């Protein structure tokens, strides 16, 4: 018998598939309930059946070790229920929205349906052990109305064994390919190159810190400034460690636009000789061929027989020859073989040594990468996870679980719904009326203030069921699905909210609350998750090493707690800028206040200070404000020095306009002052290289709005962490302020000024979040008694310093 580490564990859900693989892409798309709801239905059925039948046992593990082609496959599963003695009955519980549709599907050929093959596998294993075939039955439950139905299938041992031999042959072929990947990864790790002749200052220390943290098996949070080369510095040790175990690395970013940094780093490793394969996941909406990304065989030919096409043409095997897998390649193969390019990305993730994707593919509910794993052959441990711009993770994860419904948004769909096909028009309009009424019914009393409420779950779920029914019939009908289709928008809008509402209400989680806000004759209802740390922590269990890094991760305690990490266990480190401090002039102007009560009399002072400082040297400057209202008030009063242009970030500004502004700065024409907001598209994730920007003004910490939602969050943080105001207001504001300040000095040749305007920057609660190299002991060191004189002298320094 081979040692246990040579055994390949295969979950029964991965094992029990048709041979050859066939079937359509049929994701949820509004058809069935959430996973959490499915678990609840399972538990309810199991409890009821146990009360009726004393012999009934739930969640019974089952497994079998099978050997083929020199490989040992351990098939593992868990039976939902089994009852009886010698004449056992094995039960599989399935919940879904369309009960009749699922029953019809399961009543067909069982060897073409994965659910049936799973149940047949349980029956076959039981037959091998006991010599007697058990009864096999599905218990199907409607998540819409609780109705149930039973369906029995028969175990044909001879036909099952024919299928089994074919499936094992497939697994042997797949295991052989996976083994080759693992061997190649280990060989790559053994001689993994550093892509530069000489590491940057601090980069060697950064890599050593990460190696130490991984050796101790501790999660890590690393604060490192721009210019240290932190992407390469983090990826090098994390990749080398993961590849040495035959494993992969998942690199996540808060935005798709930030994938390029990781892709460039991988390209450098490859140029240095590393045999790396990388895959970048592109969002479904951006890569889909259709007007709407609806993955059903009725609507999309690329979803129809998707798995059959992959198997017949060996599409995944063809793509394994590619070193770099990006959107263009997936679209080319998608068109050629008529398969969904988005799903193809997920199915190819197992081929890559590095998967680059947005946060939501790991941390969002029902994340796509959760179903991307292949066979783990000659691998030890689990993949590694790298979290770029990790300061964004707490708020981004909270957003995933914080949906809202607005009566105004719903009313905005009315005109478009009037144009849907006649067959569905009246029903859609009637349901829209009911949805608006349900939202407005949450209004607490007659007041115009926001209020915390206990939402009427029954009414929301009933409407959700009706909308799902409409959606099911709409997608099956011969109607044209347009871009931004109003029926789809209505159904998805309501369902997305209801699923999170259900999670919050039924789980009774303290970190969730629901608010109703009256709005100009209408209103909105919002579920707020103010702490997603437990939900994030669940995802870490899928990874061996976890390294989060950013230029803004102080105080570490806050980011550790709200990122699902134990502050006592997490390994933290802070690195200072590798660039000479004399190339940067950093000042605080405490004479200016952006406090709400003092803003009116400070707008003119801020405008005047901006004009005086930029006049000292011609060039491009960024002025970052706490809000658009604040920006607009100062912009009205600002008088640019002669020859200067002024650009202004707009509310809801499109990406094309952002690109235009960046190109204007890059061209180096007339000196320009850009008015922008902190936390916006111009203040994070943008590299203003060289003379593109020579100065940044950070006008006040951008504290979140002081409203009921934020106050409820403050109260929660106070109860759980004893730091309500800091967690709800101060630290999130300082993250945006520091990110804004970091736009200026981006390389060893850059030179510029950074001016923070507000007296609060001197307070300990705010200055504690500042990088260690901003001052020696306290923030008052950054206050100047002669601001214009000091900045003028900085610019007058000899050019040799440049």
Buried (B, 14 or more C-beta within 10 A) or exposed (E): EEEEEEBBBBBBBBBBBBBEBBBBBBBBBBBBBBEEBBEBBBEBBBEEBBEEEEEBEBEEEBEBEBEBEEBBBBBBBEBBBBBEEEEBBBBBBBBBBBBEEBBEBBEEEBBEBBBBBBBBBBBBBBBEEEEEBBBBBBBBBBBBEEEBBEBEBEBBBEEBEEBBEEBBEBBBEBBBBBBEBBEBBBEBBEEBBBBEEEBBBBBEBBBEBBBBBBEEEBBBBBBBBBBBBBBBBBBBBBBBBBBBBBBBBBBBBBBBBBBEBBBEBBBBBBEBEBBBBBBBBBBBEEBBBBBBBBBBBBBBEBBBBBBBBBBEBEBBEEBBEBEBBBBEBBBEBBEEBBBBBBBBBBBBBBBBBBBBBBBBBBBBBEBBBEEBBBBBBBBEBBBBBBBBBBBBBBBBBBBBBBBBBBBBBBBEBBEBBEEBEEEBBEBBBEBBEBBBEBBBEBBBEEEEEBBEBEBEBEBBBBBBBBBBBBBBEBBEEEBEBBEEBBBBBBBBBBBBBBBBBBBBBEEEBEBBBBBBBBEEEBBBBBBBBBBBBEBBBEBBEBBBBBBBBBBBBBBBBBBBBBBBBEBEEBBBBBBBBBBEEEBBBBBBBBEBBBEEEEBEEBBBBBBBBBBEBBBBBBBBBBBBBBBBEBBBBBBEBBEBBEEBEEBBBEEEBEEEBBEEBBEBBBEEEEBBBBBBBBBBBBBBBBEBEEBBBBBBBBBBBBBBEEEBBBBBBBBBBBEBBEBBEBBBBBBBBBBBBBBBBBBBBBEEEBBBBBBBBBBBBBBEBBBBBBBEBBBEEEBEEBBBEEBEEEBEEBBEEEEEEE
